[in-house]
Amino acid sequence: MDTILSILNQSLREAIAPSTAAVVIAVIGLNIHFGFTGLLNMGQAGFMLIGAYGFAISIIEGLPLVVAIVVGLGGALLFALVLGIPTLKLRGDYLAIVTISAAEIVRFVGRLSALEDFTGGALGLRGSRYQGPFLDLSFLPDTSWTLSPFNYRDTFDGSGVVRGLAGLLFIGLVVAAVLLVRRFRGAPAATSGARWGRVGAVVGLSLLALLAIFFVFPITYQNNVAQGWWVRLVAWTLVGLCTLLAALLVRSPWGRLLRGIREDEDAIRSLGKNVFAIKMQALIIGGSFGALGGIVYVLPSTVQADSMGRALTFFAYTALLIGGAATIFGPVLGTVIFYGGRVLLRETANAYVPSSIMSDQQTETFSLIVVGVVLMLLVIFRPQGILGDKRELRINV
């Protein structure tokens, strides 16, 4: 039992890691590209890497934190313009080819020894060189803290029954939130007040689920270190703000145009709308989310080109398909499940499969193989993902 609880604890730690939150932000941008607009962007990792390099190099060169963030986002804007101008008037597969190639070009440029003074070359830029201004913003005390302070240890002498009941409550709350979201998707149009009331209900159930899981698995970190609570607080706050911003965007008249372009761009063009301009706007906005995700991704670690290669883009697509494309909460749910589930598979294999059969390095590969198989089954039997709708899969490329 202790082994199982330890595995679940490690899976939870990965699910709330700053890197997971960073990928959630990037997946929100990818959702605007692919889910809502039908743009086959296969280079979201390139946007992340440009944002990370722009931010880190600006800090190292002595620019203020806010300016460094603007530089990172501005780099994504220029990157989107360079990619979009020659491709967005063509079929969608051209954009896919160009974006995956451009992302690889960015990665190889970052590895160039000739640019080592700026990008760090293959070794990258150490986090200690640019983390200072961000960590200095922390208002948290320089101590460690446990999430949550009130946990199973405080009730009935840490009884296993209490942990089991809290775990069941967590599962029930998650299922209820998922069912509520899916029910809302099939419900008739509601007033603005009723719609936000539904969103509040989902958020409330999600918060209760978080309280339940942290009651079972209290997690302790230092507050003001690179891997501490401060960076987690900022990262997940940004996830909430980006989710809200994406919801407002896609529910606006502009968001309805995105859906129209995805389903039949010729019909939107016949209405006198500039399809090219709308696609470019979507590419820039989604790429900016990617750049912001890249900035958050490197806050607790280093800027290393290979850490944001094409595999990260495929991970982002996997997370999007698991949660459900063209949904508001799909990127969050899918990314948490993907990263938490991958660690769960890896640690389970490490614990129960003898090293003579599978080494630690092989268990990492094994976890990715299992995730790939699950993704294929998901595409076959539920292509819309957990929260998605089959009607949202009509993409005109």
C-alpha positions in Angstrom: 0.0 0.0 0.0 2.8 2.4 0.8 4.3 1.8 -2.6 1.0 2.6 -4.3 0.5 5.8 -2.3 4.1 6.9 -3.1 3.4 6.3 -6.8 0.2 8.4 -6.6 2.0 11.1 -4.7 4.7 11.4 -7.4 2.0 11.5 -10.1 0.2 14.3 -8.3 3.5 16.3 -8.0 4.0 16.0 -11.7 0.4 17.0 -12.4 0.8 20.3 -10.5 4.4 21.0 -11.6 5.2 24.4 -13.2 6.2 22.6 -16.4 2.7 21.0 -16.6 1.1 24.4 -16.2 3.3 25.8 -18.9 2.2 23.1 -21.3 -1.4 23.8 -20.4 -0.9 27.4 -21.5 0.7 26.3 -24.8 -2.1 23.8 -25.4 -4.7 26.6 -24.9 -3.0 28.4 -27.8 -2.9 25.2 -29.8 -6.6 24.8 -29.2 -7.2 28.2 -30.7 -5.1 27.1 -33.7 -6.4 23.6 -34.3 -9.5 23.2 -32.2 -11.3 26.4 -33.1 -9.8 27.6 -36.4 -8.6 24.3 -37.9 -5.0 25.5 -38.4 -2.6 22.6 -38.4 0.2 24.1 -36.5 2.8 21.4 -35.9 5.4 23.8 -34.4 3.9 25.1 -31.1 7.2 24.1 -29.4 8.9 26.7 -31.7 6.7 29.4 -30.3 7.5 28.2 -26.8 11.2 28.2 -27.5 11.2 31.7 -29.0 9.3 33.0 -25.9 11.7 31.3 -23.6 14.8 32.6 -25.4 13.4 36.1 -25.7 12.6 36.3 -22.0 15.8 34.8 -20.7 18.2 36.7 -22.9 16.5 39.9 -22.2 16.8 39.4 -18.4 20.5 38.4 -18.8 21.1 41.5 -20.8 19.7 43.6 -18.0 16.2 44.5 -19.2 13.4 44.7 -16.7 11.1 41.7 -16.2 8.1 43.2 -17.9 10.1 44.2 -20.9 11.6 40.7 -21.1 8.1 39.2 -21.2 7.1 41.7 -23.9 10.2 40.7 -25.9 9.3 37.0 -25.6 5.7 37.7 -26.8 6.9 40.0 -29.5 9.2 37.3 -30.9 6.2 35.0 -31.1 4.3 37.7 -33.0 7.0 38.1 -35.6 7.4 34.3 -35.9 3.7 34.0 -36.6 3.9 36.7 -39.3 6.8 34.9 -40.9 5.0 31.6 -40.9 1.5 32.9 -41.8 2.1 35.3 -44.6 3.3 32.7 -47.2 1.1 29.8 -46.0 -2.3 30.9 -44.7 -3.7 31.5 -48.2 -2.9 27.9 -49.1 -4.3 24.6 -47.8 -3.8 23.7 -44.2 -1.2 21.0 -44.8 1.2 23.6 -46.1 1.0 25.3 -42.7 1.8 22.0 -41.0 4.9 21.5 -43.1 6.1 25.0 -42.6 5.5 25.2 -38.9 7.2 21.9 -38.0 10.2 22.8 -40.2 10.4 26.3 -38.7 10.3 25.0 -35.1 13.2 22.7 -35.9 15.1 25.6 -37.4 14.6 27.6 -34.2 15.8 24.6 -32.2 19.0 24.1 -34.3 19.7 27.8 -34.2 19.5 27.7 -30.5 22.1 24.9 -30.4 24.6 26.8 -32.7 28.0 27.1 -31.0 28.4 30.5 -32.9 25.6 31.9 -30.8 26.7 30.3 -27.5 27.3 33.7 -25.9 23.5 34.5 -26.4 21.7 31.1 -26.4 24.2 29.0 -24.4 24.5 26.6 -27.4 23.7 23.0 -26.8 24.0 23.4 -23.0 21.5 26.2 -22.9 21.1 29.1 -20.4 21.2 28.3 -16.7 18.2 29.3 -14.7 20.2 31.1 -12.1 21.2 33.7 -14.7 17.6 35.0 -15.3 15.4 33.7 -12.4 16.4 36.4 -9.9 14.0 39.2 -11.0 11.0 36.8 -11.0 11.8 35.2 -7.6 12.3 38.7 -6.1 8.7 39.4 -6.8 7.5 36.8 -4.3 5.6 38.0 -1.3 5.6 34.5 0.3 7.7 34.0 3.5 11.1 32.2 3.1 9.9 29.0 4.6 8.4 25.7 3.4 4.7 25.1 3.2 2.4 22.1 3.0 -0.6 21.9 0.6 -2.9 21.4 2.3 -2.1 22.3 5.9 -5.2 20.4 7.1 -4.8 16.9 5.8 -5.4 13.2 6.7 -2.8 13.3 9.4 -5.0 15.6 11.4 -8.0 13.2 11.6 -8.3 9.9 13.4 -4.5 9.6 13.7 -4.0 9.4 9.9 -6.4 6.6 9.4 -6.2 4.8 6.1 -10.0 4.7 6.0 -10.1 8.5 6.0 -7.7 8.7 3.1 -9.7 6.1 1.2 -13.0 8.0 1.7 -11.3 11.3 0.7 -9.9 9.6 -2.4 -13.4 8.3 -3.4 -14.8 11.8 -2.8 -12.1 13.2 -5.2 -13.1 10.7 -7.9 -16.7 11.5 -7.5 -16.2 15.3 -7.7 -14.1 14.9 -10.9 -16.7 12.7 -12.5 -19.4 15.1 -11.6 -17.5 18.1 -13.0 -16.8 16.2 -16.3 -20.5 15.1 -16.6 -21.6 18.7 -15.9 -19.3 20.1 -18.7 -20.6 17.5 -21.2 -24.2 18.2 -20.2 -23.7 21.9 -20.8 -22.4 21.3 -24.3 -25.6 19.5 -25.2 -27.9 22.0 -23.5 -29.7 24.7 -25.4 -28.3 28.2 -25.5 -28.6 30.0 -22.2 -28.5 33.5 -21.0 -25.2 35.0 -20.0 -26.0 34.8 -16.3 -26.9 31.1 -16.6 -23.8 30.3 -18.6 -21.5 31.9 -16.1 -23.4 30.1 -13.3 -22.7 26.8 -15.0 -19.0 27.8 -15.3 -19.0 28.6 -11.6 -20.5 25.2 -10.7 -17.7 23.5 -12.7 -15.0 25.6 -11.1 -16.5 25.0 -7.6 -16.5 21.2 -8.1 -13.0 21.4 -9.4 -11.8 23.3 -6.3 -13.5 20.8 -4.0 -11.8 18.0 -5.9 -8.4 19.7 -5.4 -9.1 20.1 -1.7 -9.9 16.4 -1.5 -6.8 15.2 -3.3 -4.5 17.4 -1.3 -6.1 16.2 1.9 -5.1 12.7 0.9 -1.6 13.7 -0.5 -0.2 16.8 1.3 2.7 18.2 -0.6 5.5 20.2 0.9 7.9 22.6 -1.0 10.0 25.6 -0.2 8.2 28.9 -1.1 10.8 31.0 -2.8 13.1 28.6 -4.7 13.1 27.8 -8.4 10.9 24.7 -7.9 8.9 26.1 -5.0 5.4 27.3 -4.4 5.9 30.8 -5.8 6.5 29.6 -9.3 3.6 27.1 -9.0 1.3 29.9 -7.8 2.2 32.2 -10.7 2.1 29.4 -13.2 -1.4 28.1 -12.3 -2.8 31.6 -11.8 -1.7 32.2 -15.4 -3.5 29.0 -16.5 -6.7 30.3 -14.9 -6.3 33.7 -16.6 -5.5 32.2 -20.0 -8.4 29.8 -19.7 -10.7 32.7 -19.0 -9.3 34.8 -21.8 -9.7 32.0 -24.3 -13.3 31.5 -23.2 -14.1 35.2 -23.7 -12.4 35.1 -27.1 -14.1 32.0 -28.6 -17.5 33.0 -27.3 -17.2 36.4 -29.0 -18.3 37.2 -32.6 -14.7 36.8 -33.5 -14.7 33.3 -32.0 -17.7 32.4 -34.1 -15.8 33.4 -37.2 -13.1 31.0 -36.2 -15.5 28.2 -36.0 -17.0 29.2 -39.4 -13.5 29.1 -41.0 -12.8 25.7 -39.5 -16.0 24.3 -40.9 -16.2 26.1 -44.3 -14.0 29.0 -45.0 -15.5 29.6 -48.4 -18.8 30.3 -46.8 -17.2 32.9 -44.5 -15.4 34.4 -47.4 -18.7 34.7 -49.3 -20.0 36.8 -46.4 -17.3 39.4 -47.2 -15.0 38.5 -44.3 -11.2 38.6 -44.7 -10.4 34.9 -44.0 -6.6 35.5 -44.3 -6.7 38.3 -41.7 -8.7 36.2 -39.2 -6.4 33.2 -39.6 -3.4 35.4 -39.0 -5.0 36.9 -35.9 -5.7 33.3 -34.6 -2.1 32.3 -35.4 -0.7 35.3 -33.6 -2.9 34.9 -30.5 -2.3 31.1 -30.2 1.4 31.6 -30.8 1.5 34.2 -28.0 -0.1 31.7 -25.6 2.7 29.3 -26.7 5.4 31.9 -26.1 3.9 32.6 -22.6 3.9 28.9 -21.9 7.6 28.8 -23.0 8.4 31.5 -20.5 6.7 29.7 -17.7 8.3 26.4 -18.8 11.8 27.7 -18.2 11.2 29.7 -15.0 12.0 26.8 -12.7 14.7 25.2 -14.9 16.9 26.2 -17.8 16.5 27.3 -21.4 17.7 24.3 -23.4 16.7 24.0 -27.1 16.3 20.2 -27.1 13.8 20.4 -24.1 11.3 22.1 -26.4 11.7 20.0 -29.6 9.1 18.5 -31.8 8.2 15.9 -29.2 6.8 18.7 -27.0 4.4 19.7 -29.8 3.2 16.1 -30.2 2.7 15.9 -26.4 0.6 19.1 -26.6 -1.5 17.6 -29.4 -1.9 14.4 -27.3 -3.1 16.4 -24.3 -5.5 18.4 -26.5 -7.0 15.3 -28.0 -7.4 13.7 -24.6 -9.2 16.6 -23.0 -11.1 17.5 -26.1 -10.4 20.0 -28.9 -12.5 23.1 -29.2 -13.4 23.0 -25.5 -12.6 25.5 -22.8 -11.4 23.1 -20.1 -10.1 20.4 -22.4 -6.5 21.7 -22.5 -6.3 21.8 -18.7 -7.8 18.4 -18.1 -6.0 16.7 -21.0 -2.6 18.0 -20.0 -2.9 17.1 -16.3 -4.1 13.6 -17.2 -1.3 13.2 -19.8 1.6 14.3 -17.5 0.2 12.8 -14.4 -0.7 9.5 -16.1 2.7 9.2 -17.8 4.5 9.4 -14.4 2.0 7.0 -12.9 2.8 4.4 -15.6 6.5 5.0 -15.3 6.7 4.7 -11.5 4.4 1.7 -11.5 6.7 -0.1 -14.0 9.7 0.9 -11.9 8.1 -0.5 -8.7 6.6 -3.7 -10.0 8.6 -4.7 -13.0 12.0 -6.3 -12.2 15.1 -4.4 -13.5 16.2 -7.6 -15.2 13.1 -7.3 -17.5 12.9 -3.5 -17.8 15.5 -0.9 -16.8 14.5 2.6 -15.5 15.3 4.1 -18.9 13.1 1.5 -20.6 10.2 2.3 -18.3 10.2 5.9 -19.6 9.9 4.6 -23.1 7.3 2.1 -22.0 5.2 4.8 -20.5 5.3 6.7 -23.8 4.3 3.6 -25.7 1.3 3.0 -23.5 0.3 6.7 -23.9 0.5 6.3 -27.7 -1.6 3.2 -27.6 -4.2 4.9 -25.4 -4.2 7.9 -27.8 -4.9 5.6 -30.8 -7.8 3.9 -29.0 -9.1 7.4 -28.0 -9.0 8.6 -31.6 -10.8 5.4 -32.8 -13.5 5.1 -30.1 -13.8 8.7 -28.8 -12.1 11.1 -31.2 -13.8 14.1 -29.5 -11.9 13.5 -26.3 -13.3 13.5 -22.7 -15.1 16.9 -22.9 -15.4 17.3 -26.7 -18.2 17.2 -29.2 -18.0 15.3 -32.5 -19.6 18.3 -34.2 -16.4 20.3 -33.4 -14.3 17.9 -35.5 -15.5 19.2 -38.8 -12.3 20.9 -40.0 -11.9 22.3 -43.5 -8.3 22.0 -44.5 
